[in-house]
Amino acid sequence: KGVEKVSAMFSHHVIVANHLWEGKLTSRSVPPQKCSVILNHIDPTVFYRRARTRSDQKLVMLFPGTWQWHQGLDIAIAALGHLKDTLPNAELHLYGGGGGVGMEAHLAKLANDLGVGDRVKFCGDVSLEEIAGVIANADIGVVPKRADSFGNEAYSTKIMEFMSQGVPVVAARTRIDSFYFDDSLISFFPSGDSRAMADRILEITENASLRESLVKNGLAYARANDW
């Protein structure tokens, strides 16, 4: 906090990444008139609506990003485990990486232990332009962040990336995502509850009107809030 205050004093202006952190900073380190929020919204020159090119019968759930513990990828894998018999065509595709030494091996072991080792795909890193096309070919975007850690207040740009491509989103109810989004935009589940996450995935899969509503509202939100 001391470094924060000195840095703020030294700067001409402080730019912060979301309104929750703006409130925190202006309460302790920065005069309100010296602080502005710039959200990391999507760039429409990259995330314009792309054509779907996938034609298989799979149900692809997608997570693009870093694989740190706070992202809750183990929760998503557990949710897939709950659905392995109900949705035998469902797969979880993980793009990105990181999260520490052995994270991929840890997640792969969990998937194998839950009987879904062949349905969790570790796809590695791709470019920003490529990931837009990957997202366009997904059926459900998943954001299973833990609400008891850094993820509770860290804005997820991937939510708007999903919305921009007409992909419905299943996300953990965190403080930050509840601040910017509501139930008309995202199918929320209690953070950490893999069974509830599985229920939301199944609901979107079986309820066409809900799915279409989330897609329509998400597209409108992304177009209204991109750069």
PyMOL commands that set and color helices and strands:
alter all, ss='L'
color gray80, all
select helices_A, chain A and resi 2-10+19-28+32-34+69-71+73-83+103-113+117-119+128-136+150-152+157-164+175-180+194-206+208-225
alter helices_A, ss='H'
color red, helices_A
select strands_A, chain A and resi 14-16+35-37+59-66+90-97+120-124+140-143+169-172+187-189
alter strands_A, ss='S'
color yellow, strands_A
deselect
rebuild
show_as cartoon
